[in-house]
Amino acid sequence: MNAKRKATLLGALAMTAFYILLIFAPAWGGLITAEQPATAPIAGK
């Protein structure tokens, strides 16, 4: 595997993990407080 392909795969994995974190962080305790989905107050009850 060459360096460019390895870097591309690592970048894709990192961005996927970050995107999943952005989606689920409010449900996991409000780690990201600036952007919460509309269902966050309901899930907090």
C-alpha positions in Angstrom: 0.0 0.0 0.0 1.5 3.3 -1.0 1.6 6.4 1.2 -1.1 8.3 -0.6 -3.6 5.5 -0.5 -2.9 4.9 3.2 -3.3 8.6 4.0 -6.6 8.7 2.1 -8.0 5.7 4.0 -6.9 7.0 7.3 -8.4 10.4 6.5 -11.7 8.8 5.5 -11.8 6.7 8.7 -11.0 9.7 10.8 -13.7 11.9 9.2 -16.2 9.1 9.5 -15.5 8.7 13.2 -15.7 12.5 13.7 -19.0 12.6 11.8 -20.5 9.8 14.0 -19.2 11.6 17.1 -21.0 14.8 15.9 -24.2 12.9 15.4 -24.2 11.0 18.7 -22.3 13.3 21.1 -25.5 15.2 22.4 -27.1 11.8 23.2 -23.9 10.7 25.0 -24.1 13.6 27.5 -24.0 16.9 25.6 -20.3 16.8 24.7 -21.0 19.2 21.9 -23.3 21.9 23.3 -23.4 24.4 20.4 -25.2 22.2 17.9 -27.8 19.9 19.5 -30.6 18.2 17.6 -34.2 19.2 18.3 -34.7 15.9 20.1 -32.1 16.6 22.7 -34.4 18.1 25.3 -36.8 15.2 25.0 -33.9 12.7 25.4 -32.7 14.5 28.5 -35.9 13.9 30.4 
